[in-house]
Amino acid sequence: MYISKHLSRKKIEGSWSLIVEGKLDSFPRERITMDQIASKVEGKFPKLVLIKGAPGVGKTTLSWEMCRRWANGELWTKYSLVVLLRLRDEDTQSAKHLTDLFQCEDACVPSVVDAVTQNHGQGILFILEGLDELPQSLREKESIFRKLITGRVLPGSTVLVTTRPWAVCDLPPSCSSRIDQLIEILGFSSKQIQEYIDLMIKDGVPTELCEYINSNPRISSAMYNPLHARIAVEVYINSHEKKNSVFPNTTTELYTKYSEVLIERYVHDNPMHLESGWNGELSELPSSLQLYFDKLCQIAYNGITKEKQQLVFFKDNILDASTTLGFMNSVHPLHRPRNCSPSYNFLHLTLQEFLAAFYICKNITPREQLILFETKAGDESYKMILLFLAGLTKLSDPWTQCVFPNPYMCYEEGSSKAEIKCTFSEDQILWIYESQNTQVMKYMYNNVLYELRRNASGRIEYLIALGYIIASADFKVILSNVSSLDEIDEFDTSTLVEGMKTCSQSFSLRGV
């Protein structure tokens, strides 16, 4: 496992370009073993351990693996009890008091709760798995989970929290003094990527796959994320078997291809659902499959956009257990009787976000999509949805293109001197790239280049903006669609490079 311990922004900045170039191994970090997590410090149990990581980097897998090892006596032998709480489960979310967290069929539960309470939780480890999947109201209000994290309940216990980075901001300020370990999972190393590919492809790694990964900075960067690495390899294997050499270049294309792979597997196992031939493309689903896929997209959308986010679904939400098309897992709730119906959840939250974006793309007007871009930009819980939406719509409608404002002139009050304002955000850079819309790229490029020529005094700001656009697009496409860069040779080219580096940050550290 590779981690980063509360590194300062200044220290990290020098590594941005290394990450984008596929050199994540050069990122400042240290390697720790699993038994160092939540271990005693100077003979004392830690109070709060925070593990954050990008979507798909392995936070849930780590939580389950640590519990398995503890149960087998291989880890955390100093802890007398480890309690795993999946914060996405409705049963867990409905807990009001400490006793509610121990609901199960075991008759000895009351005595366990009494023992835990009497000792103020000393030697007890709570794993709060998926803080970002807990409704915001429960993260902000005085819920039992917030009381555990702040030490107002069982102050002697150890609490380990896993989360996407953005949800860390919802922790109360008082937590900062309680955090004994702050861990960030960074993903695979270059060596581990190669080992994973070797494991998945038994007959040796084809040169074609290596060339594809190395020639595509976006996919090369994505391979450090275990979930994306798995999807990329599975998509490649599927394409190779079909002798199809068209591989994805963006995150949206990657998940589109993966969706096609999942449906193909479903069709292979359930041929009765395929009434006619299918070419394997998501845009050409037969009516029998389209019905189920549309329903899944609606379920995903409803779950994501509810005020109380729903990530676990029950039979009344699903048409039939056999119609999830392989997009969902069947899970038996931990706190429910063994004879109750299973629950369902999408294979990963990111996959649910992709399907929710697909629903928006097909069922919401471009004007409403623009409002969504404008109102949810900067909302980290919508980051992946908007990214996918930009990729699915290609930003082809004039309404959605309005999300990119022109750079403008701003006059300070009492001054005749104009100040150049470039209004590009990191999210907008990602949207431009994800759309692969050369007309949008051309428009933004020419617009900035025009202002650069017209307002030499603002060249630094516009060179940075120009670097944003170049870094977000296929450089060859830019050169073939717009005027030459020779016209800006008189300016400081290092500033242009700085703009490109700044954009590079968006593709790597944000975990997209």
Salt bridges, closest charged atoms under 4 A:
GLU13 OE2 - ARG9 NE 3.53
GLU21 OE1 - LYS23 NZ 3.72
ASP25 OD1 - ARG29 NH2 3.16
GLU30 OE2 - LYS5 NZ 3.87
GLU65 OE2 - ARG68 NH2 2.79
GLU65 OE2 - ARG69 NE 2.82
ASP89 OD2 - ARG86 NE 2.86
ASP91 OD2 - ARG336 NE 3.08
GLU105 OE1 - ARG338 NH1 2.92
ASP132 OD2 - ARG164 NE 3.77
GLU133 OE1 - ARG88 NE 2.98
GLU142 OE2 - ARG146 NE 3.37
GLU142 OE1 - ARG152 NH1 2.19
ASP170 OD2 - ARG139 NE 2.70
GLU234 OE2 - ARG230 NE 2.85
GLU234 OE1 - ARG265 NH2 2.46
GLU260 OE1 - LYS257 NZ 3.95
GLU264 OE2 - LYS242 NZ 2.97
ASP269 OD1 - HIS268 ND1 3.36
GLU353 OE2 - ARG164 NH1 3.13
GLU380 OE2 - ARG510 NH2 2.40
GLU419 OE2 - LYS421 NZ 3.00
GLU426 OE1 - ARG510 NH1 2.35
ASP427 OD1 - LYS383 NZ 2.88
GLU451 OE1 - ARG454 NH2 2.94
GLU487 OE1 - ARG453 NE 2.70
